[in-house]
Amino acid sequence: MTPRRSVSAAIPGSAAPRPAPASASSTGLWLRRNLIGSVQNTILTLLALWALFVTLPNIIDWAILSAVWHNPDSQACRDAAGACWAVVAEKHRVMLFGTFPYDQHWRAVAVIVIVVGMAILSAFRRFWSYRLFAAWLAATAVIFILLLGGIFGLTPVGTHQWGGLPLTLVLFAGTVVGGLPAGVLLALGRRSSMPAIRAVCTGFIEIVRGLPLITVLFMASLMVPLFLPEGVSIDKFLRAQIAMTGFFAAYAAEVVRGGLQAIPRGQYEAADAIGLGFWQATGRIVLPQALRIVLPALMNEIIRAFKNTTFVSIVGLFDVLRATSTALQDPLWGRFAIEAYLFIFALYFVFCFSMSAYSRHVERDLAEGRNL
Amino acid sequence: MSEMSATAPRRRPSGRQFAWRDVWHDLRFRALGYQVLVVAAIIGLAMFFIGNAQDALHKRGISTGFDFLSQAAGFDIGEAPIAFTSADSFLRAYAAAVLNTLKVSAIGIVLATVIGVAVGLARLSGNALIRGFASAYVELFRNTPQLVQLIFWYTLIAQLPVAKQAIPIFDLAFISNRGLVLPWPSDAAAFARVLLALALAIAAAILLRRRQRRSGLAALALIAVAPLAVWMLHGAPTGFSVPRLQGFNFQGGVTISPEFLALLLGLSLYIGAFIAEIVRSGIQSVGKGQLEAARAIGLRPRDTYRKIVLPQALRVMVPPAASQYMSLVKNSSLGVAIGYPELFNVNNTIITLSGHTIEAIGIMMAIYLTLSLAIAALMNIYNRSVQIRER
């Protein structure tokens, strides 16, 4: 874009149309803007490149070039200078399925497929309706049949044998499917005009949010048996599930409350004017709008709920983390704990990163005012 | 259930006979009825639970009450910040545990803030490589469970070389599978008082600046002079104890245990990633027009940042940062997974040894709630000071 050209371009019909600015796609300009624009910037670039140059070859050598990928004998790993990914190849069944009976692992795989499939379905907006919620309830039933067995000729498997990824995913799905409606109810209760209801909901939300999740889980696993009449006992898995759900509900309630507050008064008044009752107005007018507004924030809580499933390993459930540390108690493979933990690190990352990428996508649509 | 709506007609014309149906359709009675039901249900459930618990405790012959707090604890705490032996009371064990929780949380909050601000600014850097590093860190650490990170750090430290082959850092500090040894002033008590004086001086300087707007120099002088005076009063000790390898372990300096180090890394690197996002979005929330206006009135970049961007960004950043700090304090309870003696961990031991499950859990919950409320209150005060003052 030389000055001479632009002058001639200013006279109508005197010159060929100006070409689009070449800068946007040019590598040279990108470099100048982002890497070597000024002296400071160039120094930063050189420092960053130096850091990469020092660390990257070592990392590549350790993780790929000198690594042992597949070897049933841990001696090969002891001799090698690099990572021992063979620990994952050797122990992946324990890490992924925990103490679930070995010959029944196909059921655990089916559960993983169902939960992941339902989660993917839920991401599409055209499926967003109360029917999706019904589908989740149906999926939950199928999952429990698959995991528990005892009917349709499936071998019974006690919840104490559940473990690994299916346990993590079932806990996660149960937490969200149960905690979301509970959170909505708590949020509505906190905004209720009835003082006793408001006090109960506010008290629950604030106390739960003031406590670490691990203490809530601990209470559920230690205090609940004490509070129940003799002879009645609730399953360890169920206790953890209830604690996780209550914890998630308290955080979800605060997010939903933010959405409820953002709905203008006019919407409530209009619902009143056309004669809708409280539940109709809430279910058909207020909640659909409120939940859309807070969806990114709600996604953050949902991702957090997924990460929080690891906490149950402290109260003795065999989720992926606990199953992995149990697998590492094998004296032959225990010294390759770093590789095993890196593997589940990557596993959790895949799940959480896809959820947060989706959340960002929704957020962008919201910011651009697109109708969800 | 449309009767609940505010517009539902109340059919009770004057002069008509009393009918129960009218009460049923009266909004006020309905509201009252719901509330009575909920409260009664909660009280009933609570009484049922408490009754069961009393029965169970009675059968096991466990007395309730807080008398056990004065009994001898009968266990040791690995790294107690106050002198603690197994002959000390359970109450003192709680004190030691809370101090440990506070220690790791306070250092963790400072570290997370430093990491968060640095990475948050790096994500806005003009340099693509720096931006990339910062994004990679944030995505990796935000999208993986904190507990996995924590256990990973602990495992990593456990696999470091033994003390004899410790990795030196400028020959002053050493890191090994026994933890990190740092040089430390020989006169530790004097050093602590100098630090305290510094902290008080900074607090006083902030107050001073708020009172009289243009006294930057006086404030700076205060920050410099107060710790110096305390240092002189202690006879200006300059001795540093530098760790030296003797036999199989280090002598001198101060040792930071692997448990503390792993918990500190696990807390601050995880929360730091969240703080980074808060810092980035806070700065980005400042309108472009503000920057253009600052340039138009000829402010230098440094002043633009200090006087235009930061005050507005802080307003957006403080509330979410407060909840991250609370989350850090609460998640210090994950120390139980690696054996750091913080409140939750020590409380478990106390429950096992004393048998007073309900009381001990009550004490622990009260302490965590108090800590949460204290942070919320502190951050509220700070929040008020950065909000717009409207007249």
Chai-1 contact restraints between the chains, C-beta under 6 A:
chainA,res_idxA,chainB,res_idxB,connection_type,confidence,min_distance_angstrom,max_distance_angstrom,comment,restraint_id
A,N34,B,A128,contact,1.0,0.0,6.0,A-B,restraint_1
A,L35,B,A128,contact,1.0,0.0,6.0,A-B,restraint_2
A,N41,B,G126,contact,1.0,0.0,6.0,A-B,restraint_3
A,N41,B,N127,contact,1.0,0.0,6.0,A-B,restraint_4
A,L44,B,N127,contact,1.0,0.0,6.0,A-B,restraint_5
A,L44,B,I130,contact,1.0,0.0,6.0,A-B,restraint_6
A,T45,B,N127,contact,1.0,0.0,6.0,A-B,restraint_7
A,T45,B,L129,contact,1.0,0.0,6.0,A-B,restraint_8
A,A48,B,L129,contact,1.0,0.0,6.0,A-B,restraint_9
A,A48,B,I130,contact,1.0,0.0,6.0,A-B,restraint_10
A,M194,B,A31,contact,1.0,0.0,6.0,A-B,restraint_11
A,M194,B,Q35,contact,1.0,0.0,6.0,A-B,restraint_12
A,A196,B,Q35,contact,1.0,0.0,6.0,A-B,restraint_13
A,A196,B,V39,contact,1.0,0.0,6.0,A-B,restraint_14
A,I197,B,V38,contact,1.0,0.0,6.0,A-B,restraint_15
A,G210,B,L369,contact,1.0,0.0,6.0,A-B,restraint_16
A,G210,B,S372,contact,1.0,0.0,6.0,A-B,restraint_17
A,L211,B,Y368,contact,1.0,0.0,6.0,A-B,restraint_18
A,P212,B,K330,contact,1.0,0.0,6.0,A-B,restraint_19
A,P212,B,S333,contact,1.0,0.0,6.0,A-B,restraint_20
A,I214,B,S333,contact,1.0,0.0,6.0,A-B,restraint_21
A,L226,B,A53,contact,1.0,0.0,6.0,A-B,restraint_22
A,L226,B,A56,contact,1.0,0.0,6.0,A-B,restraint_23
A,F227,B,F49,contact,1.0,0.0,6.0,A-B,restraint_24
A,F227,B,N52,contact,1.0,0.0,6.0,A-B,restraint_25
A,F227,B,A53,contact,1.0,0.0,6.0,A-B,restraint_26
A,P229,B,N52,contact,1.0,0.0,6.0,A-B,restraint_27
A,D272,B,T7,contact,1.0,0.0,6.0,A-B,restraint_28
A,G277,B,M1,contact,1.0,0.0,6.0,A-B,restraint_29
A,G277,B,S2,contact,1.0,0.0,6.0,A-B,restraint_30
A,G277,B,M4,contact,1.0,0.0,6.0,A-B,restraint_31
A,G277,B,S5,contact,1.0,0.0,6.0,A-B,restraint_32
A,F278,B,M4,contact,1.0,0.0,6.0,A-B,restraint_33
A,F278,B,S5,contact,1.0,0.0,6.0,A-B,restraint_34
A,W279,B,M1,contact,1.0,0.0,6.0,A-B,restraint_35
A,K307,B,P145,contact,1.0,0.0,6.0,A-B,restraint_36
A,T310,B,P145,contact,1.0,0.0,6.0,A-B,restraint_37
A,T310,B,L147,contact,1.0,0.0,6.0,A-B,restraint_38
A,I314,B,A337,contact,1.0,0.0,6.0,A-B,restraint_39
A,L321,B,V148,contact,1.0,0.0,6.0,A-B,restraint_40
A,A337,B,T155,contact,1.0,0.0,6.0,A-B,restraint_41
A,I338,B,T155,contact,1.0,0.0,6.0,A-B,restraint_42
A,Y341,B,F152,contact,1.0,0.0,6.0,A-B,restraint_43
A,F345,B,T144,contact,1.0,0.0,6.0,A-B,restraint_44
A,F345,B,V148,contact,1.0,0.0,6.0,A-B,restraint_45
A,Y348,B,T144,contact,1.0,0.0,6.0,A-B,restraint_46
A,Y348,B,P145,contact,1.0,0.0,6.0,A-B,restraint_47
A,F349,B,N143,contact,1.0,0.0,6.0,A-B,restraint_48
A,F349,B,T144,contact,1.0,0.0,6.0,A-B,restraint_49
A,C352,B,N143,contact,1.0,0.0,6.0,A-B,restraint_50
A,F353,B,N143,contact,1.0,0.0,6.0,A-B,restraint_51
A,S356,B,N143,contact,1.0,0.0,6.0,A-B,restraint_52
